[in-house]
């Protein structure tokens, strides 16, 4: 699984909540995706000792 190069927290969709914006190395994270198409993204991660999972529909930018 690719590891993000950076994670930024910003209100992307203007709902007043900060969203996590992940930047991944292109070749490993989106090698089999099509640019500018909505894609299902699943995330499993660990923050400290707490395991987290998330799901969203994202648009891949290459």
Z-matrix of the N, CA and C atoms (Angstrom, degrees):
N
C 1 1.450
C 2 1.534 1 108.30
N 3 1.329 2 116.62 1 134.66
C 4 1.469 3 118.61 2 179.46
C 5 1.522 4 111.64 3 -71.49
N 6 1.311 5 115.67 4 145.96
C 7 1.465 6 121.45 5 176.09
C 8 1.529 7 107.97 6 -99.75
N 9 1.337 8 117.21 7 141.59
C 10 1.467 9 118.74 8 -179.20
C 11 1.526 10 111.64 9 -67.30
N 12 1.332 11 114.89 10 146.01
C 13 1.461 12 120.84 11 174.14
C 14 1.520 13 109.92 12 -74.76
N 15 1.350 14 115.70 13 -34.67
C 16 1.472 15 119.95 14 177.12
C 17 1.527 16 108.91 15 -158.36
N 18 1.329 17 114.34 16 159.52
C 19 1.458 18 122.69 17 175.77
C 20 1.516 19 107.27 18 -131.42
N 21 1.334 20 115.63 19 127.04
C 22 1.458 21 121.33 20 177.87
C 23 1.525 22 108.15 21 -120.88
N 24 1.318 23 117.49 22 148.29
C 25 1.457 24 122.10 23 177.93
C 26 1.518 25 108.36 24 -114.95
N 27 1.346 26 115.32 25 115.76
C 28 1.464 27 121.47 26 -179.45
C 29 1.526 28 109.37 27 -151.32
N 30 1.308 29 116.28 28 158.15
C 31 1.462 30 121.39 29 179.78
C 32 1.528 31 109.18 30 -83.61
N 33 1.315 32 116.84 31 88.89
C 34 1.461 33 122.35 32 -174.86
C 35 1.529 34 111.52 33 -71.94
N 36 1.320 35 117.65 34 -42.63
C 37 1.468 36 120.93 35 -173.51
C 38 1.531 37 113.13 36 -101.17
N 39 1.326 38 117.64 37 13.98
C 40 1.475 39 124.08 38 174.03
C 41 1.525 40 113.10 39 56.74
N 42 1.362 41 116.71 40 38.99
C 43 1.471 42 120.58 41 177.11
C 44 1.525 43 111.98 42 -101.98
N 45 1.333 44 117.25 43 5.74
C 46 1.453 45 121.40 44 179.01
C 47 1.525 46 114.02 45 87.49
N 48 1.330 47 117.51 46 -3.53
C 49 1.461 48 122.20 47 179.26
C 50 1.526 49 109.34 48 -110.18
N 51 1.318 50 116.15 49 141.49
C 52 1.467 51 119.20 50 177.27
C 53 1.517 52 110.07 51 -76.57
N 54 1.324 53 115.78 52 133.10
C 55 1.459 54 123.25 53 178.14
C 56 1.528 55 108.27 54 -104.01
N 57 1.318 56 116.81 55 147.49
C 58 1.458 57 121.20 56 175.18
C 59 1.529 58 108.02 57 -85.33
N 60 1.313 59 116.32 58 123.04
C 61 1.464 60 122.21 59 178.33
C 62 1.519 61 106.90 60 -110.78
N 63 1.333 62 116.09 61 114.07
C 64 1.460 63 122.82 62 -177.56
C 65 1.520 64 109.50 63 -100.05
N 66 1.319 65 115.98 64 137.82
C 67 1.456 66 121.83 65 172.87
C 68 1.524 67 107.41 66 -114.40
N 69 1.345 68 115.50 67 121.49
C 70 1.458 69 121.89 68 -177.68
C 71 1.522 70 110.25 69 -112.88
N 72 1.335 71 116.54 70 155.59
C 73 1.468 72 119.29 71 171.51
C 74 1.534 73 108.40 72 -61.38
N 75 1.297 74 117.40 73 127.15
C 76 1.467 75 122.05 74 -174.18
C 77 1.524 76 113.13 75 -55.64
N 78 1.313 77 118.47 76 -50.18
C 79 1.467 78 120.53 77 -172.57
C 80 1.523 79 113.08 78 -60.20
N 81 1.321 80 118.25 79 -35.33
C 82 1.465 81 119.21 80 -177.15
C 83 1.522 82 113.09 81 -90.16
N 84 1.315 83 117.87 82 -36.30
C 85 1.469 84 120.07 83 -172.68
C 86 1.522 85 113.59 84 -83.47
N 87 1.310 86 117.66 85 -35.69
C 88 1.468 87 119.63 86 -173.66
C 89 1.529 88 112.65 87 -125.04
N 90 1.294 89 116.75 88 27.22
C 91 1.462 90 120.77 89 -176.44
C 92 1.523 91 112.75 90 -58.64
N 93 1.323 92 117.68 91 -32.19
C 94 1.465 93 120.53 92 -175.53
C 95 1.525 94 111.75 93 -115.42
N 96 1.329 95 117.77 94 28.87
C 97 1.454 96 121.47 95 178.70
C 98 1.522 97 110.43 96 -112.44
N 99 1.319 98 115.39 97 164.84
C 100 1.463 99 121.97 98 179.11
C 101 1.533 100 107.80 99 -107.62
N 102 1.334 101 118.51 100 130.70
C 103 1.457 102 119.62 101 -178.24
C 104 1.530 103 112.32 102 -63.89
N 105 1.339 104 115.65 103 146.20
C 106 1.460 105 124.79 104 175.80
C 107 1.521 106 114.39 105 61.90
N 108 1.326 107 116.88 106 26.29
C 109 1.458 108 122.57 107 174.79
C 110 1.520 109 107.89 108 -117.06
N 111 1.335 110 117.22 109 137.49
C 112 1.461 111 119.84 110 177.10
C 113 1.521 112 110.00 111 -63.03
N 114 1.326 113 116.39 112 132.39
C 115 1.460 114 123.56 113 -173.96
C 116 1.524 115 109.53 114 -131.85
N 117 1.327 116 117.73 115 142.68
C 118 1.462 117 121.19 116 175.26
C 119 1.529 118 108.62 117 -76.99
N 120 1.321 119 116.29 118 131.95
C 121 1.458 120 121.51 119 179.05
C 122 1.521 121 108.89 120 -123.71
N 123 1.308 122 116.16 121 126.84
C 124 1.461 123 122.79 122 175.89
C 125 1.516 124 107.52 123 -113.91
N 126 1.315 125 116.62 124 137.88
C 127 1.456 126 121.17 125 -178.39
C 128 1.520 127 109.62 126 -130.52
N 129 1.308 128 115.78 127 127.98
C 130 1.464 129 122.46 128 171.96
C 131 1.508 130 105.98 129 -121.47
N 132 1.327 131 117.00 130 125.53
C 133 1.458 132 120.11 131 -177.27
C 134 1.517 133 110.33 132 -149.37
N 135 1.285 134 115.38 133 178.11
C 136 1.456 135 121.85 134 179.36
C 137 1.527 136 108.07 135 -134.36
N 138 1.327 137 116.57 136 130.03
C 139 1.458 138 122.32 137 175.43
C 140 1.515 139 105.79 138 -116.82
N 141 1.322 140 115.80 139 108.77
C 142 1.464 141 119.63 140 -171.92
C 143 1.523 142 108.32 141 64.78
N 144 1.326 143 116.92 142 -121.25
C 145 1.466 144 120.97 143 177.91
C 146 1.531 145 112.19 144 -101.85
N 147 1.329 146 116.42 145 -0.10
C 148 1.457 147 120.72 146 -176.73
C 149 1.531 148 110.73 147 -93.04
N 150 1.331 149 116.53 148 125.87
C 151 1.457 150 121.41 149 176.79
C 152 1.527 151 109.27 150 -87.86
N 153 1.330 152 115.95 151 135.74
C 154 1.454 153 121.99 152 -178.66
C 155 1.517 154 110.17 153 -127.78
N 156 1.325 155 115.84 154 151.99
C 157 1.463 156 121.72 155 175.11
C 158 1.520 157 107.45 156 -136.09
N 159 1.316 158 116.02 157 147.93
C 160 1.455 159 119.96 158 178.48
C 161 1.514 160 110.80 159 -149.71
N 162 1.326 161 114.86 160 162.74
C 163 1.460 162 122.35 161 -178.85
C 164 1.517 163 107.98 162 -145.27
N 165 1.307 164 117.16 163 142.13
C 166 1.462 165 120.33 164 175.42
C 167 1.519 166 108.73 165 -161.11
N 168 1.307 167 114.76 166 165.73
C 169 1.464 168 122.10 167 171.48
C 170 1.524 169 105.30 168 -100.05
N 171 1.325 170 116.77 169 124.98
C 172 1.456 171 121.21 170 -176.69
C 173 1.517 172 110.49 171 -127.60
N 174 1.317 173 115.52 172 159.06
C 175 1.470 174 121.28 173 173.87
C 176 1.520 175 106.74 174 -106.08
N 177 1.314 176 116.63 175 122.06
C 178 1.460 177 122.33 176 -179.57
C 179 1.518 178 109.32 177 -78.72
N 180 1.328 179 115.76 178 128.91
C 181 1.476 180 121.80 179 175.00
C 182 1.509 181 107.62 180 -111.17
N 183 1.317 182 117.08 181 119.87
C 184 1.470 183 121.39 182 178.42
C 185 1.505 184 110.18 183 -105.13
